[in-house]
């Protein structure tokens, strides 16, 4: 029986470009920015890399479909480079490939790099992929905000939350993330907002206003992983270990049957449960120190708190209003600003989340630094509420 990967892999180094409207850079420039930081952090040379995983989703024109764009941009030493894509969870998928290679003994040191140049698409939100000639266009007028607004309606109906209560709760989510983003020099959006501003902002899809939607950004992030034994032999101490990494993918049951009521993410609950078992966590509300979740919209973050079993079902909005997930709360969430303010270059987002957790666990997060974190969890979602892929990762202190 599979025993999982707990403590079989250590993060040797990480890097992240500045996110934002990077008109002056191409995808290769952004990859180099993240790569140089990660390699310096790891203290290794390119010749020590055994394999690489490369993630990008939208920008196939700028990066291509294969592994060669990453290999050429970074001048990798003719090693295997695998290009992966899994919607908005593409960065987590690249990390999973690198981690599994090391855990399996197929590579001593592996690297994962994710990048996206969304601003060059000329599209205000996330570009819509071509469905192809054989795939029916089920929702020809659908949009990401519209899909997730329906999640809010279903949540309200199921749990008896008033429109005003939910609106204020998701406004608090946005206010909190903006306050955190102010302290992050690499974040796309670094400006605080008030609840009044959020509540009175232009409506995008009821109840989601302008400030309830994440930033569309350019950026890249990278992670280098190895075995704990190799890391120690290199003189590394206080290692950040991979405790769990789980992926769950929709099989059509949410949209094709009537068991799912539209108020939660089925895959997130499955991935979270498996991740906790793999990491040996039995009481996540009290054991998880901090989180980065896929806050593509403020309602997504609120619902995810319950799907990750941190908040009780139907009580996530109360925990949000009580400050449970604020920077000074019990389980700080989006301490770097999250997708909302750090930004959401699709291929890089999953790695960016891990980057913040890694910095926090090493005590290197500067003005955002939390007190003595032990476990950091990331939740990366690709797709919509009714059809998606969900990745949950837990990293933590050595020996925890």
C-alpha positions in Angstrom: 0.0 0.0 0.0 1.3 3.5 -0.9 2.7 5.2 2.2 2.8 8.8 0.7 5.7 11.2 0.4 5.8 12.8 3.9 9.4 13.9 4.7 10.9 12.3 1.7 11.5 15.6 -0.1 12.9 18.9 1.1 12.7 22.3 -0.6 16.2 23.4 -1.4 15.4 26.8 -2.8 12.7 29.0 -4.2 12.3 32.1 -6.3 9.6 34.4 -7.5 9.5 37.3 -9.9 7.6 40.5 -9.2 4.1 40.1 -10.4 2.2 42.8 -12.3 1.9 44.4 -15.6 5.4 43.4 -16.8 5.3 45.0 -20.3 9.1 45.2 -20.3 9.5 41.4 -20.0 8.8 38.3 -22.0 8.1 34.9 -20.5 11.8 34.1 -20.7 12.8 37.2 -18.7 10.3 36.3 -16.0 11.5 32.7 -15.8 15.1 33.9 -15.5 14.1 36.3 -12.6 12.5 33.5 -10.6 15.2 30.9 -11.6 18.1 33.1 -10.5 16.6 33.7 -7.1 15.8 30.0 -6.6 19.3 28.8 -7.7 21.0 31.4 -5.4 18.8 30.3 -2.6 19.6 26.6 -3.2 23.3 27.3 -3.6 23.7 25.0 -6.6 24.9 25.2 -10.2 22.8 24.3 -13.2 24.9 21.2 -13.7 23.5 19.7 -10.5 19.9 19.7 -11.8 18.7 16.3 -13.0 15.2 17.1 -14.3 12.7 20.0 -14.7 9.0 20.6 -14.9 7.6 23.6 -16.7 4.0 25.0 -16.3 2.1 27.5 -18.4 -1.5 27.6 -19.4 -2.6 30.4 -21.7 0.6 31.8 -23.2 1.4 29.0 -25.7 2.3 31.7 -28.3 5.1 33.1 -26.1 6.3 29.8 -24.6 5.2 27.0 -26.9 3.8 23.6 -26.0 7.0 21.7 -25.1 9.8 22.0 -22.7 12.3 23.7 -25.0 11.2 27.3 -24.1 12.2 26.8 -20.4 15.4 24.9 -21.4 16.5 27.6 -23.8 15.6 30.5 -21.5 17.5 29.1 -18.6 20.2 27.4 -20.5 19.6 24.1 -18.8 22.2 21.4 -19.3 20.2 19.2 -21.8 18.2 17.6 -19.0 14.6 16.3 -19.3 12.1 19.1 -19.2 8.4 18.2 -19.0 5.8 20.8 -19.9 2.6 20.4 -17.8 -0.8 22.2 -17.8 -3.8 21.7 -15.5 -5.8 24.9 -15.7 -5.1 27.3 -12.9 -3.4 24.5 -10.9 -0.6 24.2 -13.5 2.1 25.5 -11.1 1.1 22.9 -8.5 1.3 20.3 -11.1 4.8 21.2 -12.0 5.8 21.1 -8.3 4.1 17.7 -8.1 6.2 16.3 -10.9 9.5 17.5 -9.4 8.6 16.3 -5.9 7.5 12.9 -7.2 10.7 12.5 -9.2 12.8 13.0 -6.1 10.6 10.9 -3.9 10.8 8.1 -6.4 14.6 8.3 -6.6 14.5 9.2 -10.3 16.3 12.5 -9.6 18.5 13.8 -6.9 17.7 17.5 -7.6 14.7 18.7 -9.6 13.3 22.1 -10.5 9.7 23.3 -11.2 9.1 26.6 -12.9 5.8 28.2 -13.8 5.2 31.3 -15.9 2.4 33.3 -17.5 2.2 36.5 -19.5 -1.5 37.4 -19.3 -1.3 41.1 -19.9 0.0 40.6 -23.4 -3.2 38.8 -24.4 -5.0 42.2 -24.6 -7.9 40.7 -22.6 -9.2 42.4 -19.4 -9.8 39.1 -17.6 -8.7 35.5 -18.2 -8.8 34.8 -21.9 -11.3 32.1 -23.0 -9.7 29.1 -24.6 -10.9 27.9 -28.0 -13.3 25.0 -27.3 -12.6 23.4 -30.7 -14.9 22.2 -33.4 -16.0 19.0 -31.7 -16.6 20.3 -28.2 -20.0 21.9 -27.6 -20.1 25.4 -26.2 -22.4 24.6 -23.3 -22.2 28.1 -21.8 -21.6 30.4 -24.7 -22.2 33.5 -22.6 -20.6 32.1 -19.4 -17.8 33.9 -17.5 -15.6 33.1 -14.6 -17.2 35.8 -12.4 -20.7 34.5 -13.3 -19.8 30.9 -12.5 -18.4 31.8 -9.1 -21.3 34.2 -8.3 -23.5 31.2 -8.6 -21.4 29.6 -5.9 -22.3 32.5 -3.6 -26.0 32.1 -4.3 -25.9 28.4 -3.5 -24.0 29.0 -0.3 -26.4 31.6 0.9 -29.4 29.4 0.1 -28.0 26.4 1.8 -26.8 28.0 5.0 -29.5 30.7 5.4 -27.0 33.6 5.2 -28.5 36.9 4.2 -27.3 38.9 1.2 -26.0 41.6 3.4 -24.1 39.2 5.7 -22.4 37.4 2.9 -21.6 40.6 1.1 -19.9 42.0 4.2 -18.0 38.7 4.7 -16.6 38.6 1.2 -15.8 42.3 1.5 -13.7 41.5 4.6 -11.9 38.8 2.6 -10.8 41.5 0.1 -10.0 44.1 2.7 -7.8 41.6 4.5 -5.9 40.6 1.4 -5.3 44.2 0.3 -3.9 45.0 3.8 -1.5 42.0 3.4 -0.5 43.0 -0.1 0.7 46.4 1.1 3.5 44.6 2.9 4.6 42.7 -0.2 7.0 44.4 -2.6 6.5 41.7 -5.2 2.7 42.0 -5.2 0.8 43.4 -8.2 -1.6 45.4 -6.1 -0.1 47.2 -3.0 -2.9 49.4 -1.9 -5.2 49.1 1.1 -8.9 49.4 0.6 -11.8 49.9 3.0 -14.9 47.8 3.4 -17.0 50.8 2.1 -14.9 50.9 -1.1 -15.4 47.2 -1.6 -19.1 47.3 -0.9 -19.7 50.2 -3.2 -17.4 49.1 -6.1 -18.9 48.4 -9.6 -20.8 45.1 -9.7 -19.3 42.4 -11.9 -21.6 39.5 -11.2 -23.9 39.7 -8.1 -22.7 39.6 -5.4 -19.1 40.0 -6.7 -17.9 43.5 -7.2 -14.7 44.8 -8.7 -12.7 44.2 -5.5 -13.9 40.6 -5.2 -12.0 39.6 -8.3 -8.3 38.7 -8.3 -5.6 40.5 -10.3 -4.7 39.3 -13.8 -0.9 39.5 -13.9 2.4 38.5 -15.5 4.9 36.5 -13.4 6.9 33.4 -12.7 7.9 31.3 -9.7 10.3 28.4 -9.2 11.0 25.6 -6.7 14.1 23.4 -6.4 13.6 20.1 -4.4 15.9 17.3 -3.3 16.1 14.6 -0.6 16.7 15.6 3.0 19.9 13.6 3.0 21.3 15.6 0.0 20.2 18.9 1.5 22.0 18.1 4.8 25.1 17.0 3.0 25.1 20.4 1.4 25.1 22.0 4.8 21.4 23.0 4.8 19.7 23.2 8.2 16.2 23.8 9.4 14.8 22.2 6.3 11.4 22.9 4.9 9.9 19.5 4.2 7.1 18.4 1.9 4.5 16.8 4.2 1.7 16.1 1.7 0.7 16.7 -1.9 -2.7 15.6 -3.2 -4.7 16.2 -6.3 -8.4 15.6 -7.0 -10.1 16.0 -10.3 -13.8 16.3 -11.1 -15.4 13.3 -12.9 -18.6 15.0 -14.0 -20.7 14.1 -10.9 -21.1 17.7 -9.9 -22.6 18.9 -13.1 -24.3 15.7 -14.4 -26.0 14.4 -11.3 -28.2 16.1 -8.6 -26.2 15.1 -5.4 -24.1 18.3 -5.6 -25.9 21.5 -4.5 -23.4 24.0 -5.9 -22.4 25.4 -2.5 -18.9 23.9 -2.1 -16.0 22.3 -4.0 -16.2 18.5 -4.0 -12.6 18.0 -5.1 -11.2 20.3 -2.4 -12.7 18.2 0.3 -11.3 15.0 -1.2 -7.8 16.5 -1.7 -7.7 18.1 1.7 -8.8 14.9 3.5 -6.1 12.9 1.7 -3.4 15.5 2.4 -4.2 15.6 6.1 -3.9 11.8 6.3 -0.6 11.9 4.4 0.8 14.6 6.6 -0.5 13.0 9.8 -2.6 16.0 10.7 -5.7 15.2 12.7 -6.9 18.7 13.8 -6.3 21.1 10.9 -8.0 24.1 12.6 -5.5 23.9 15.4 -2.5 22.4 13.6 -2.3 24.4 10.4 -0.3 27.6 11.0 -1.1 29.5 7.8 -2.6 29.1 4.3 -2.5 30.3 0.8 -5.7 29.4 -1.0 -7.1 29.9 -4.5 -8.9 33.2 -4.0 -9.7 33.8 -7.7 -12.8 35.5 -6.2 -13.5 36.4 -2.6 -16.4 33.9 -2.3 -14.0 31.1 -3.4 -11.7 31.8 -0.4 -14.7 31.9 2.0 -16.1 28.6 0.8 -12.7 27.0 0.7 -12.2 27.6 4.4 -15.0 25.0 5.0 -13.8 22.6 2.2 -10.4 22.5 3.9 -12.1 21.6 7.2 -10.7 24.7 9.0 -14.2 26.2 9.5 -17.2 24.2 10.3 -19.7 23.9 7.4 -21.9 27.0 7.1 -19.6 28.9 9.6 -16.8 30.1 7.3 -18.4 33.5 6.9 -18.6 33.9 10.7 -14.9 33.0 11.1 -14.0 35.5 8.3 -15.9 38.3 10.1 -14.3 37.3 13.4 -10.8 37.9 12.0 -9.9 34.2 12.2 -8.0 34.4 8.9 -6.6 37.9 9.3 -2.8 38.4 9.6 -3.2 38.5 13.4 -5.8 35.7 13.5 -5.6 32.1 14.4 -4.9 30.8 10.9 -3.7 33.7 8.7 -4.7 33.3 5.0 -3.2 35.1 2.0 -0.5 36.7 4.2 1.2 37.8 0.9 -1.9 39.2 -0.6 -3.1 36.1 -2.3 -4.2 35.8 -5.9 -6.3 38.9 -5.1 -3.3 41.2 -4.7 -0.1 39.3 -5.4 -1.7 38.4 -8.7 -2.7 35.4 -10.8 -0.3 34.5 -13.7 -1.9 31.1 -14.1 1.1 28.9 -14.7 3.0 30.4 -11.7 0.3 30.7 -9.0 0.6 27.3 -7.4 4.4 27.8 -7.0 3.9 31.4 -5.8 1.7 30.1 -2.9 4.4 27.6 -1.9 7.0 30.4 -2.1 5.2 32.4 0.6 4.8 29.4 2.8 8.5 28.6 2.3 9.6 32.1 3.3 7.4 32.1 6.3 8.7 28.7 7.6 12.3 30.0 7.2 11.5 33.3 9.0 12.4 35.3 5.9 9.0 37.0 5.1 10.1 40.4 6.3 7.3 42.7 7.4 4.8 39.9 6.8 6.5 37.4 9.0 4.3 35.3 11.3 5.4 34.1 14.7 6.9 30.6 14.6 4.8 28.8 11.9 5.0 25.0 11.8 2.8 23.9 8.9 1.8 25.9 5.8 -0.9 24.7 3.4 -1.6 25.7 -0.2 -4.9 25.1 -2.1 -4.7 25.6 -5.9 -7.9 25.3 -7.9 -8.3 25.0 -11.7 -11.6 25.3 -13.5 -15.0 26.3 -12.1 -17.2 25.2 -9.2 -18.8 22.4 -11.2 -15.8 21.0 -13.0 -12.3 21.5 -11.7 -8.9 20.2 -10.5 -7.8 20.8 -6.9 -4.3 20.5 -5.5 -3.6 20.7 -1.8 0.0 20.8 -0.5 1.3 20.9 3.0 4.9 21.8 3.8 6.4 22.2 7.3 9.3 22.4 9.6 11.7 19.4 9.8 10.7 17.1 12.5 7.1 18.4 12.7 
